[in-house]
Amino acid sequence: MTDNEKPDRDEDDAIAAGAPAADQPPTDEGVTASAPELAETQPPLDDAQDEGFAEPVEETPAEAQESVPPANPAEPETPDQAMMAAAAAGATTVSAVAGTSQTPPRPIWSDKGDAPFDDEPVDRPARSQGRPVKVKPPQNETVEIIKTIVYALAIALVLRVLLFQPFTIPSASMEPNLYEGDYIVVSKWNYGYSRHAMPWSPPLFEGRIFGSQPDRGDVVVFKLPQDNRTDYIKRVIGLPGDRVQMIGGLLHINGQAVENVPAGSLRIDGPFGPMDAAQIDETLPEGRTFRIQDFGRGFDLDDTQVFEVPAGYYFMMGDNRDNSIDSRADVGLVPEENLVGKAQIVLFSWEPGASLWNPVSWFANLRPSRFFKGLN
């Protein structure tokens, strides 16, 4: 046999150990034959050996993989080439009954995005005439959205009941420490919890859980005893067992006048128009000092009767002494059950005139000097 008459062999046949000849007769099964079986039925290939063809030898897949040379001996094998050679060496070649073509080795990867290969069918999005078909959203999507909203509301409710609650100051009764438009944060755990710690004060239980007594001088939010709905903010002046009285505009506790030190004056809008308001540093019997505001003598609340504070009640007063409705008049004594929490800090502040529905007014009326101001 001359060189021109050498049978054409695919490159895959040259590197596949034990590949059968193209004109091999079919096996008894009539479909496929393994490499060793073909070797037994194949006639001697003396001429083929003279022409330089290697005699078929049975090899294990591992031996076949080791005996396969790189595709290009001049260049080192890349990882992809090594993987291709391993797949080709380990693959079992088959001969078709009606033809001479052999099944090529399956590639390790594909540019079509369908790797890794799997014998199981792969579910792919349905297509219609080359266009993606719209997939109907899951039926429980609405349920998941509702659950998310419910969880968020539950977390907000727990934080509001147990930890913090925001309030907006609506009046000038606590000047010069709190101004109308201040947005404050009230802590809820200081005095324990009553039904008034929850929205709408549901009548779930009476009294307080984990209750404790406020300190004299604390700024507290409480429910108005007359309706148990309206939120008021004042300073605790009288504790259970105290006797409180105003004499000539001076505060007396248990028969002793508290210490007052003048701290200047301010021209502000008073109950009867612009007035000079005295700024006074007042010191309670325990030594706690804070600033109050007074418009002078002669106002209705400058002289009062003696108020005796019974157990379970507190006497409240505003820091703006001549412009505050508190325990001296309409509010009366406050039951401990009505305490909501302790005012801690001014978070933000706006001048009067800012409107919730007019965002431009928010920036025009900001009071940055009062942001994050702690309360004494």
C-alpha positions, 0 to 999 in steps of 0.5 A: 500500500502506497502513501497515497493509498493510506486510509483517511483517519480523523484526528480523533481516531489517531488519539483514541486508543484502540479505535476500530478500522472504518471497514470493520464488520458490525458485531453480533449485537448489530449496534455497537462493539467495544474496543477489545471486542473489535480487536478480536474480530479484526483480521491481522493488519500486517500491511497496515503495520508495514505502513506505520500503523500501530497494532491495537492494544487494550488499554484502560481509560487511565492508560489511554489518557496517559498515552495521548500526546498533546495536540501540539508538541511544540507548545505546552498544554493549556488546561482546556487542551488537557481537559479535551484530551482526557475527555477524548481518551476516556470516551468509548467510540462506536461504529454505526451500522450503516456508516463509518462515522464515529461519535466525537467526544463530548466537549467539556464546555460550550459557548452556548451556555449549556454547560455543565452537561447533564443527562437530565432534561433542563427546564428552560423558559418557554419561548414563542416565535423567538420571543420570551413568554411572560411568566405569571408571578407567583400567586403568593406574592401578595401574601408576601408583601402583606407579611412584610408590611405586618412585620414592619408595623410589628417592629415599629409598635414594639419600639414605640411601646417599649423603647422610644416615642417621638413627640412634637411640642405644641406650645410655649409652656416649657420655655426656655427649655422646650420651644414650640416646634421642637421634635423630641424623643421620649424614653419609655422604660424609665418609669415602667409601663402602663396601658398609656404606653400603648397607642390609644391606651387600651384598658388591658391592665391597671397600674404599672409594670416594672414601675419606678418613681420619677426624680424631682425635676424630670421632664415627663410626658403624661396623659391628661387625667381629665380624659386620659387621651391628651398628651402633656409635657411638664416638669415633676416638682412635687413627689408623693408626700410633698407640700407645694405652694407658690408665694409671690411668684416663688416656688415653695416645697415643704415650706421652704423657698427654692433657690433662685438666681437671676440669669438676664431677660429676653424680649419675647411674645408673652400672653399679652404681646411682646414682653420682657421675660426674666430668665431665672436659674432655679435649684430644687432641694436635691440640688438639680438646677434648670432655667425657668422663665417668668414675666414678673409678679401679679399673675394668677398663678403667682400665689396659690394654696398649699397642694399636698401630694398623696401617694401615687400622684405627682405635682407638675409645673411648666418652666414658663411659670406665667404661661403654663396650664399645669397642676396649679390650675386645670391639670391637677395632680397626675396619677402615676399610671398616667406617666408615659415616659421621660423626655430625653433630647430635642431631635429636630426643631422648626420655627412656627409656620412650618407645614407638613404639606409644604416641604419648602417651609421645612428648610425655611423654618429650621432651627439648627441650633436646637438639633440634638439638644439634651434636656435637663 
